[in-house]
Amino acid sequence: MFDEIVNRKGTSCAKYDALETYFGYSDLQPLWVADMDFKTPDIINDAIIKRAQHGIYGYTKPTTKTYNLVKEWMKKRHSWEIDTSWISFCNGVVPAYSAAIEAFSEEGDEIIVQTPVYFPLFNSIKHNNRTVVRNSLKEENGYYTMDLEDLKNKITSKSKILVLCSPHNPVGRVWDKDELEQLAKICIENNLLIISDEIHADIVFKKFTPIASISKEISNITLTLNSPGKTFNIAGLNCSYAICENKEIKERFDKEITKRELASVNVFGFTALEAAYEFGEEWLEELKKYLKNNIDFTKEYLIESNSKVEFLEPEATYLLWLNFKNTKLKHKEIKNLLFEKSKVALNDGRSFGTEGDSYFRLNCALPISQLEEGLGKIVTYF
């Protein structure tokens, strides 16, 4: 089912129909935006069709079943025991993240991000008139770890929030429990709120630990953001949720998303979430196998082609952090070759922070035949 090629052009698809806008070219093979070129599973499509046949799409709200399915999913997939009273639904992880910045800091306060990182995580800080503090990850032979000594040195009296991307986008790390414990200890000692973006938590190839699941003390300073959007390719339905055990923090967050009118999710978002979390595990396991095969295929293809492009196999996500440093080309030269000659659209590594120089992010969640086509275009010039 993952080999089927689906034509997404002309469907108002950002990945395909916005190429001219973002890159200045309309003839690129899109290997950029972090959604998948696979059809959403039938169990979700069927549920949406059934709901649509009702014929009325008025205002909607989550039911007891909706809350319970999130609770059960966390327990089954991540061994995390949560209470339904900890859950707040909202219409997107990034909007929820932006609301949390507003709720738990003031203009001019410092928000710490671990770069290179998913760019909306620092764009939202700037848009809310807060100060971005970069705690750069340490990289050794393509493997990234947290620089906790640098973090300690970066914290000031104006530091209010640490943003955790877990699993990490774009470097593909699944943080070990020990790493998370050390990070949380620093945050507890310095009275920092942790906002943990865990939207890729289900697409992992090793054990994933939600940071708030480690201890009550850590849970008490953490706001976790998640969604079935990446897992089941339903990001466009804008259904997400926050999990927070600390009643005071949750109430402040809920007040902010209500003020921003973010607490309303469309009817198909809830329908899709319920179908995914109730019936989607078998499909998810098949997806992970296919993605792992695509990752392995990419690795072998680049090696066998004697390409100068390298990447370390990610521990999570379908996003490959391609390293072009061995080409000895400047970042702009690499970018021009990719767009003008290879004719592929990859995410510019610099958009994830200055640490992304000579890096570009490739999305490998597509039929393997199309992946092979894209890789062929890349190795022709690299």
C-alpha positions as CSV (number, residue, x, y, z in Angstrom):
1,M,0.0,0.0,0.0
2,F,2.9,2.3,0.5
3,D,4.2,1.8,-3.0
4,E,1.2,3.4,-4.5
5,I,2.0,6.8,-6.2
6,V,-0.7,9.4,-5.5
7,N,-0.9,12.5,-7.5
8,R,-1.0,15.4,-5.0
9,K,-0.6,18.2,-7.5
10,G,-3.5,20.6,-7.8
11,T,-4.9,19.7,-4.4
12,S,-3.8,22.9,-2.7
13,C,-1.0,20.8,-1.3
14,A,1.8,23.0,0.2
15,K,4.4,20.4,-0.6
16,Y,3.7,20.3,-4.3
17,D,1.7,23.4,-5.2
18,A,3.8,25.9,-3.3
19,L,7.2,25.1,-5.0
20,E,7.2,28.2,-7.1
21,T,6.4,30.4,-4.0
22,Y,9.1,28.9,-1.8
23,F,11.9,27.9,-4.2
24,G,11.2,30.0,-7.3
25,Y,10.9,26.8,-9.4
26,S,7.8,24.8,-10.2
27,D,9.6,21.8,-11.7
28,L,11.3,20.4,-8.6
29,Q,10.7,17.0,-7.1
30,P,9.3,17.8,-3.6
31,L,11.2,16.1,-0.9
32,W,10.7,18.8,1.8
33,V,7.5,19.4,3.8
34,A,7.2,17.0,6.7
35,D,4.1,15.2,5.6
36,M,4.0,11.8,3.9
37,D,3.1,10.9,0.3
38,F,1.2,7.9,1.5
39,K,-2.6,7.7,1.7
40,T,-4.0,8.1,5.1
41,P,-5.0,4.6,6.4
42,D,-8.4,3.3,5.3
43,I,-9.6,3.1,8.9
44,I,-9.4,6.9,9.1
45,N,-10.7,7.6,5.7
46,D,-13.7,5.3,6.3
47,A,-14.5,7.0,9.6
48,I,-14.4,10.4,8.0
49,I,-16.6,9.3,5.1
50,K,-19.1,7.9,7.5
51,R,-19.1,11.1,9.6
52,A,-19.5,13.2,6.4
53,Q,-22.6,11.2,5.4
54,H,-24.4,12.7,8.4
55,G,-24.4,15.9,6.4
56,I,-24.0,18.5,9.1
57,Y,-20.6,19.8,10.2
58,G,-21.4,22.1,13.1
59,Y,-19.3,22.9,16.1
60,T,-18.0,19.9,17.9
61,K,-16.3,18.9,21.1
62,P,-14.2,15.9,22.4
63,T,-16.2,13.2,24.1
64,T,-15.2,10.9,27.0
65,K,-14.1,8.4,24.4
66,T,-11.7,11.0,22.8
67,Y,-10.0,11.6,26.1
68,N,-9.8,7.9,27.0
69,L,-8.3,7.0,23.6
70,V,-5.4,9.5,24.1
71,K,-4.9,8.1,27.6
72,E,-4.9,4.5,26.4
73,W,-2.6,5.4,23.5
74,M,0.0,6.9,25.8
75,K,-0.1,3.8,28.0
76,K,0.1,1.3,25.1
77,R,2.7,3.1,23.0
78,H,4.8,4.9,25.6
79,S,4.1,3.2,29.0
80,W,2.9,6.6,30.3
81,E,0.1,6.6,32.8
82,I,-1.8,9.8,32.4
83,D,-5.2,11.1,33.6
84,T,-7.8,12.4,31.2
85,S,-8.0,15.6,33.3
86,W,-4.4,16.4,32.2
87,I,-5.5,16.7,28.5
88,S,-6.3,19.8,26.6
89,F,-7.3,19.7,22.9
90,C,-6.2,22.4,20.5
91,N,-6.0,23.0,16.8
92,G,-2.3,22.5,16.2
93,V,1.0,21.9,18.0
94,V,2.6,25.1,16.8
95,P,-0.3,27.3,17.7
96,A,-0.4,25.6,21.1
97,Y,3.4,26.2,21.5
98,S,2.9,29.8,20.6
99,A,0.1,30.1,23.2
100,A,2.3,28.5,25.9
101,I,5.1,31.1,25.2
102,E,2.5,33.8,25.8
103,A,1.1,32.2,28.9
104,F,4.4,31.5,30.7
105,S,6.6,34.4,29.8
106,E,6.7,38.1,29.3
107,E,7.9,40.2,26.4
108,G,11.7,40.3,26.5
109,D,12.0,37.0,28.5
110,E,14.4,34.3,27.2
111,I,13.2,31.1,25.7
112,I,15.9,28.4,25.2
113,V,15.9,26.2,22.1
114,Q,18.3,23.4,21.2
115,T,19.5,24.0,17.7
116,P,19.5,23.0,14.9
117,V,15.7,22.6,15.4
118,Y,12.4,22.7,13.7
119,F,12.2,26.4,12.7
120,P,8.7,27.3,14.0
121,L,10.1,26.7,17.5
122,F,12.2,29.8,17.3
123,N,10.1,31.7,14.9
124,S,7.2,31.6,17.4
125,I,9.5,33.0,20.0
126,K,10.3,36.0,17.9
127,H,6.7,36.6,16.9
128,N,5.8,36.8,20.5
129,N,8.6,39.3,21.2
130,R,10.6,37.0,23.3
131,T,14.3,36.4,23.1
132,V,15.7,33.3,21.5
133,V,18.6,31.7,23.4
134,R,20.4,29.0,21.4
135,N,21.7,26.0,23.3
136,S,23.4,24.3,20.3
137,L,23.5,20.5,20.2
138,K,27.0,18.9,20.1
139,E,27.7,17.0,17.0
140,E,30.4,14.3,16.6
141,N,30.6,12.2,13.4
142,G,27.0,13.0,12.7
143,Y,25.7,12.0,16.1
144,Y,24.1,14.7,18.2
145,T,23.9,15.1,22.0
146,M,22.8,17.8,24.4
147,D,25.4,20.3,25.5
148,L,24.3,20.6,29.1
149,E,27.3,22.6,30.3
150,D,26.5,25.2,27.6
151,L,22.9,25.2,28.8
152,K,23.9,26.0,32.4
153,N,26.0,28.9,31.1
154,K,23.1,30.3,29.0
155,I,20.5,30.4,31.8
156,T,19.9,33.9,33.3
157,S,17.3,35.5,35.5
158,K,15.2,36.2,32.3
159,S,15.2,32.6,31.2
160,K,11.6,31.2,31.6
161,I,11.2,28.2,29.2
162,L,13.2,25.4,27.7
163,V,11.8,24.0,24.5
164,L,12.5,20.3,24.0
165,C,12.1,18.7,20.6
166,S,11.6,15.0,21.4
167,P,12.2,13.1,19.2
168,H,14.4,15.7,17.6
169,N,13.6,17.3,14.2
170,P,15.7,17.5,12.1
171,V,18.6,15.4,13.6
172,G,16.5,12.4,14.4
173,R,17.6,11.7,17.9
174,V,15.5,9.8,20.4
175,W,16.8,11.2,23.7
176,D,17.8,8.5,26.2
177,K,16.1,8.5,29.6
178,D,19.4,9.5,31.3
179,E,19.8,12.5,29.0
180,L,16.3,13.7,29.7
181,E,16.8,13.3,33.5
182,Q,19.9,15.4,33.4
183,L,18.2,18.1,31.3
184,A,15.2,18.1,33.7
185,K,17.4,18.4,36.7
186,I,18.8,21.7,35.3
187,C,15.4,23.0,34.5
188,I,14.1,22.2,38.0
189,E,17.1,23.8,39.7
190,N,16.6,27.0,37.5
191,N,12.7,27.1,37.6
192,L,12.4,26.6,33.9
193,L,9.2,25.3,32.3
194,I,9.8,22.5,29.8
195,I,7.6,22.6,26.7
196,S,8.1,19.2,25.0
197,D,7.2,18.9,21.4
198,E,6.6,15.1,21.0
199,I,4.7,15.1,17.7
200,H,7.1,12.5,16.2
201,A,7.0,10.2,19.2
202,D,5.2,7.3,17.4
203,I,7.6,7.1,14.5
204,V,10.6,5.8,16.4
205,F,13.1,3.0,15.9
206,K,14.2,2.7,19.5
207,K,12.5,3.1,22.9
208,F,11.0,6.6,23.3
209,T,10.5,8.1,26.7
210,P,8.1,11.1,27.2
211,I,10.0,13.4,29.5
212,A,7.0,13.9,31.8
213,S,6.7,10.2,32.3
214,I,10.0,9.9,34.2
215,S,8.9,11.3,37.5
216,K,6.2,13.4,39.1
217,E,8.8,16.1,39.8
218,I,9.6,16.4,36.1
219,S,5.9,16.1,35.1
220,N,5.2,19.0,37.4
221,I,7.3,21.4,35.3
222,T,6.4,20.0,31.8
223,L,3.8,20.8,29.2
224,T,3.8,18.1,26.5
225,L,2.4,18.8,23.0
226,N,1.4,16.0,20.7
227,S,-0.8,15.0,17.8
228,P,-1.7,12.0,15.6
229,G,-0.9,14.4,12.6
230,K,2.5,13.1,11.7
231,T,1.9,9.5,12.6
232,F,-1.1,9.0,10.4
233,N,-0.6,11.7,7.8
234,I,-3.5,13.9,9.0
235,A,-1.6,17.1,9.8
236,G,-4.1,19.1,7.7
237,L,-6.9,18.2,10.0
238,N,-5.3,20.3,12.8
239,C,-6.1,18.1,15.8
240,S,-3.6,18.2,18.6
241,Y,-3.5,18.0,22.4
242,A,-1.4,19.1,25.4
243,I,-0.8,17.0,28.4
244,C,0.0,18.6,31.8
245,E,-0.2,17.1,35.3
246,N,0.4,20.4,37.0
247,K,-3.1,21.9,37.6
248,E,-1.9,25.5,37.9
249,I,0.2,25.3,34.6
250,K,-2.7,23.5,32.8
251,E,-5.2,26.2,33.9
252,R,-2.9,29.0,32.7
253,F,-2.4,27.2,29.4
254,D,-6.1,26.5,29.0
255,K,-6.9,30.2,29.6
256,E,-4.5,31.2,26.9
257,I,-5.7,28.8,24.2
258,T,-9.3,29.9,25.0
259,K,-8.2,33.6,24.7
260,R,-6.6,32.8,21.3
261,E,-9.6,30.7,20.2
262,L,-7.4,27.6,19.7
263,A,-9.5,25.2,21.8
264,S,-11.9,24.4,19.0
265,V,-11.0,21.4,16.7
266,N,-13.0,20.6,13.6
267,V,-15.3,17.6,13.5
268,F,-13.1,15.5,11.2
269,G,-10.0,16.1,13.4
270,F,-11.7,14.4,16.3
271,T,-13.1,11.7,14.0
272,A,-9.6,11.0,12.6
273,L,-7.9,10.9,16.0
274,E,-10.4,8.5,17.4
275,A,-10.1,6.1,14.4
276,A,-6.3,6.3,14.5
277,Y,-5.9,5.7,18.2
278,E,-8.5,2.9,18.3
279,F,-7.6,1.0,15.2
280,G,-4.4,2.3,13.8
281,E,-1.6,0.4,15.5
282,E,-1.3,-2.4,12.8
283,W,-1.0,0.2,10.0
284,L,1.6,2.2,12.1
285,E,3.8,-0.9,12.5
286,E,3.7,-1.5,8.7
287,L,4.5,2.2,8.1
288,K,7.6,2.0,10.4
289,K,8.9,-1.0,8.5
290,Y,8.5,0.7,5.2
291,L,10.2,3.9,6.4
292,K,13.1,2.0,7.9
293,N,13.5,0.2,4.6
294,N,13.5,3.6,2.8
295,I,16.2,4.9,5.2
296,D,18.4,1.9,4.7
297,F,17.9,2.1,1.0
298,T,19.0,5.8,1.0
299,K,22.1,4.9,3.0
300,E,23.1,2.1,0.6
301,Y,22.3,4.2,-2.5
302,L,24.5,7.0,-1.5
303,I,27.4,4.7,-0.6
304,E,27.1,2.6,-3.8
305,S,26.9,5.8,-5.8
306,N,30.1,7.1,-4.2
307,S,28.2,10.2,-3.3
308,K,29.9,12.8,-1.1
309,V,26.5,13.2,0.7
310,E,26.3,11.5,4.1
311,F,23.8,11.2,6.9
312,L,23.5,9.3,10.2
313,E,20.5,7.0,10.3
314,P,17.8,8.7,12.4
315,E,16.5,7.0,15.5
316,A,13.1,8.5,14.7
317,T,11.1,10.3,12.0
318,Y,11.2,10.0,8.3
319,L,13.4,13.1,7.9
320,L,17.1,12.7,6.9
321,W,19.6,15.3,7.9
322,L,21.9,15.2,4.8
323,N,25.5,16.4,5.3
324,F,27.1,18.0,2.2
325,K,30.3,19.1,3.9
326,N,32.5,16.6,2.0
327,T,31.6,18.4,-1.3
328,K,33.7,21.3,-0.1
329,L,31.1,23.6,-1.6
330,K,29.7,26.7,0.1
331,H,26.2,26.4,1.4
332,K,24.8,28.7,-1.4
333,E,26.5,26.6,-4.1
334,I,25.0,23.4,-2.7
335,K,21.6,25.0,-2.6
336,N,21.9,26.3,-6.2
337,L,23.0,22.9,-7.5
338,L,20.1,21.1,-5.7
339,F,17.4,23.5,-7.1
340,E,18.9,24.4,-10.5
341,K,20.6,21.1,-11.6
342,S,19.3,18.2,-9.4
343,K,15.8,19.7,-9.5
344,V,14.9,18.5,-6.0
345,A,13.3,20.5,-3.2
346,L,14.9,19.9,0.2
347,N,14.6,21.9,3.3
348,D,17.5,24.4,3.7
349,G,19.5,23.4,6.7
350,R,20.1,27.0,7.7
351,S,16.4,27.5,8.3
352,F,16.9,25.2,11.4
353,G,19.7,27.5,12.8
354,T,23.2,28.5,11.9
355,E,24.3,24.9,12.8
356,G,22.6,23.8,9.6
357,D,25.2,25.2,7.3
358,S,26.0,22.6,4.6
359,Y,23.0,20.5,5.6
360,F,19.7,19.9,3.9
361,R,16.7,17.9,5.2
362,L,15.2,15.2,3.0
363,N,11.8,13.6,3.6
364,C,11.9,9.9,2.7
365,A,8.2,9.2,3.4
366,L,7.3,8.4,-0.2
367,P,7.1,5.3,-2.4
368,I,10.5,3.8,-2.9
369,S,10.4,4.3,-6.6
370,Q,10.0,8.0,-6.2
371,L,12.7,8.0,-3.5
372,E,15.1,6.3,-5.9
373,E,14.3,8.9,-8.6
374,G,15.1,11.7,-6.2
375,L,18.3,10.2,-5.0
376,G,19.4,9.7,-8.6
377,K,19.0,13.4,-9.2
378,I,21.0,14.2,-6.2
379,V,24.0,11.9,-6.8
380,T,24.3,13.1,-10.4
381,Y,25.7,16.4,-9.0
382,F,26.9,15.2,-5.6
